[in-house]
Amino acid sequence: MNKQEVDLLREELEILMVERSSLLNVVGAAAVLVANTDPADLPPEAAEAADLLSRFVNGLPEETLKDALDAVHALVAVNV
């Protein structure tokens, strides 16, 4: 592998890490929202979306969910 290929891979990896960080923030916020929402308080359309969201969140590997929640708590601490 030459230097140009290594540099290109490094740039791609950096982009993926930034995207992962953003996605962890979204997932963490979604998990907190789902955990603090009572489906009975939502209109039917929103309850269906919340149910779908909760299934996706619950389907995540435990370590990924932990990383997502940690990311959200870090943001909350910074914004206090």
N, C-alpha and C positions, 0 to 999 in steps of 0.2 A: 504494500500500500504506500503510495507516495504522499508527500506532505499536503498536497492540495486535497486529496481524498480524506486524509485525517482531519484537516481543517473543516471540510464540508460536513463530515460526520459530527465533529464537535459542535458546529453551529446548529445542526439538526437536533442534537441531544439537548442543547441549551433551550431551543424552542420548545421541545417536548417537556422539559422540566418546568418551564414557565406555564405552559398549558395545563400540566398536571396540578400545579399550585392553584391556578384559577378554578379548575374543576373541583379540587378538594374544598375550596371555599364555598362553591355552589352546593356541593353535596352536604357539607357540614351545616350550612344554613338551612337546607331542605330538611335534614334530619332533625334539627332543633324545631323547625316549624311543625313537622309532622308530630313530634313528641308532645308539643304543647297545644295541639289543635283537637278539639272535640268534634268528631264528624257530625254529631247531632246539631251543632251550631252552624253548619254549612248548608248552602243550597245544594240540591241534588247534583248539579253539574260539577260544582266544586268538590263535593264529597267523592265523586267518582275519580276526579283528578288526584285528590289527596290519597285515595286508596291505591291508585296506580303508583304514585310517588312513594308511598310507604312500602309497597312491594319491591320496588327497585332498590330503595335504601336498605331494606331488610335482606336483600339478596347479595349485598356487597360482602366481600371478605372482611372479617373482623378487623384485621390490621388496617385496611383501607378506610373503614368507617372511623376507627380511632384516629387515624391521620387527619381525616376530614373534620372531626370534632375538635381536635387539637388546633387545626388551622383557624377555625371559627373563634375559638376561645382566645387565640393569640390576637386576632383582629379586634375582638371586643376589648381586650386589655389595652391595646394601642389606642383605641378610640375613646377611652374613658377619660 
